[in-house]
Amino acid sequence: MGGQESRESREVDGAALFLAPEGRTVGLSINRKLVRMDLSGGRPQEICPTDYGVGATWTESNTIVFARRFGEGLYRVSADG
Protein backbone atom coordinates (compact mmCIF):
# COMPACT_ATOMS: atom_id res chain seq x y z
CA MET A 1 0.00 0.00 0.00
CA GLY A 2 1.83 3.03 -1.18
CA GLY A 3 0.88 6.65 -1.52
CA GLN A 4 -2.25 8.40 -0.41
CA GLU A 5 -5.29 6.16 -0.19
CA SER A 6 -8.87 6.92 0.76
CA ARG A 7 -9.95 5.65 4.16
CA GLU A 8 -13.58 6.73 3.93
CA SER A 9 -16.38 4.56 5.22
CA ARG A 10 -18.15 2.22 2.81
CA GLU A 11 -21.62 0.84 3.45
CA VAL A 12 -22.12 -2.85 2.65
CA ASP A 13 -25.39 -4.59 3.54
CA GLY A 14 -26.15 -2.01 6.23
CA ALA A 15 -22.67 -2.13 7.76
CA ALA A 16 -20.40 0.93 7.69
CA LEU A 17 -16.87 -0.37 7.00
CA PHE A 18 -13.68 1.55 7.83
CA LEU A 19 -10.04 0.55 7.65
CA ALA A 20 -7.43 0.79 10.41
CA PRO A 21 -4.41 2.99 9.59
CA GLU A 22 -2.14 -0.11 9.44
CA GLY A 23 -4.35 -1.54 6.68
CA ARG A 24 -4.73 -5.04 8.16
CA THR A 25 -7.86 -4.57 10.26
CA VAL A 26 -11.35 -3.42 9.34
CA GLY A 27 -13.92 -1.92 11.67
CA LEU A 28 -17.65 -2.08 11.13
CA SER A 29 -20.93 -1.31 12.79
CA ILE A 30 -23.35 -4.19 12.55
CA ASN A 31 -26.13 -5.59 14.75
CA ARG A 32 -25.91 -2.52 17.00
CA LYS A 33 -22.26 -3.20 17.82
CA LEU A 34 -19.02 -1.60 16.74
CA VAL A 35 -16.62 -4.47 15.96
CA ARG A 36 -13.18 -5.03 14.46
CA MET A 37 -11.93 -7.90 12.31
CA ASP A 38 -8.54 -8.95 11.05
CA LEU A 39 -8.54 -9.03 7.26
CA SER A 40 -6.55 -12.28 7.44
CA GLY A 41 -9.53 -13.97 9.13
CA GLY A 42 -10.87 -14.72 12.56
CA ARG A 43 -13.94 -13.76 14.51
CA PRO A 44 -15.14 -10.18 15.00
CA GLN A 45 -14.13 -8.59 18.30
CA GLU A 46 -16.73 -6.31 19.91
CA ILE A 47 -15.48 -2.82 20.70
CA CYS A 48 -18.68 -1.27 22.09
CA PRO A 49 -22.45 -1.20 21.66
CA THR A 50 -23.92 1.40 19.32
CA ASP A 51 -27.31 2.31 17.94
CA TYR A 52 -27.08 2.46 14.16
CA GLY A 53 -23.44 3.37 13.54
CA VAL A 54 -23.81 5.86 10.71
CA GLY A 55 -20.11 6.43 10.12
CA ALA A 56 -16.69 6.03 11.69
CA THR A 57 -12.98 6.59 11.24
CA TRP A 58 -9.98 4.88 12.83
CA THR A 59 -7.26 7.31 13.88
CA GLU A 60 -3.48 6.88 14.03
CA SER A 61 -3.75 6.95 17.86
CA ASN A 62 -5.83 3.70 17.77
CA THR A 63 -9.04 5.56 18.56
CA ILE A 64 -12.29 5.15 16.66
CA VAL A 65 -14.48 8.24 16.26
CA PHE A 66 -18.05 7.42 15.26
CA ALA A 67 -21.62 8.65 15.11
CA ARG A 68 -24.24 6.45 16.74
CA ARG A 69 -27.10 8.01 14.79
CA PHE A 70 -27.82 10.99 12.55
CA GLY A 71 -28.12 14.33 14.33
CA GLU A 72 -26.13 13.32 17.44
CA GLY A 73 -22.60 14.25 18.34
CA LEU A 74 -19.51 12.13 17.80
CA TYR A 75 -18.25 9.46 20.17
CA ARG A 76 -14.69 8.27 20.74
CA VAL A 77 -13.58 4.81 21.89
CA SER A 78 -10.32 2.86 22.01
CA ALA A 79 -10.07 0.44 19.07
CA ASP A 80 -9.09 -2.19 21.66
CA GLY A 81 -12.51 -1.96 23.30
N, C-alpha and C positions, 0 to 999 in steps of 0.2 A: 504494500500500500504506500505509494509515494505521492507526494504533492498534496494539494488542497482537495479534500473530499467533503461532500455534503454529509452532515450528520443529522438531518432533519428527521422528524418522526414520519413514519409511514403507517397507514391504517390497513390492516389485513384482517378480514373477517371480524371486524369489531374490536380488534386489538391494536393499540398504538405501539408500534415498535420503535426502539431507539438504540443506537449502538454505543457501547462503552468507548472511551477514547483509545484504549489499547487495541480495539478492533476484534477482539476474540470473544466478547460477551455481548449478548443482546438483552435489553430490558423490554418488558411489555406490561401492559395493563389488561388483565383479562379476568373474568369472573370476580370482579370487585376486589382484585388483589394486584398489587404491583409486584412483579416477579423478575428474576434474572435467570438467564440460561446460557451455558457455555455453548458456543457454536459447534464445538467438537462433539457435543452430545451430553447426555445426562438429564436428570430431572430438574424442573424449575425449582428455584429457591425463592420462597416468599420473602419480600422485603417489608411490606406493610399493607394493611387493608386500604382500599380507596373506594370511592363511589363509582364513577364512570371512567376516570382516567382519560381526560380529553387531550393530553399532550404531555411530553416530558423531554428532558435532556439530561445527559450524564456528563458531569463536569470533570475536569482534570483532577480535582481534589477528591474524587470518588464520592461525590454527592449527586443525588438525583433531585432535580427541581421539576415539579409537576403540578398540574391543575387537576383537582378532583372532579370538578364540573364547571361548565360554562358560567361566567359571571362571578366566580369566587376568586379569591387571591391565590397566590402560589404557595406551595408547600415544599419543604426541603427535608430530605432524609438521607442517611448514610446508605450507600449502595450495598453495604454489608448487612443491612437490616437493623 
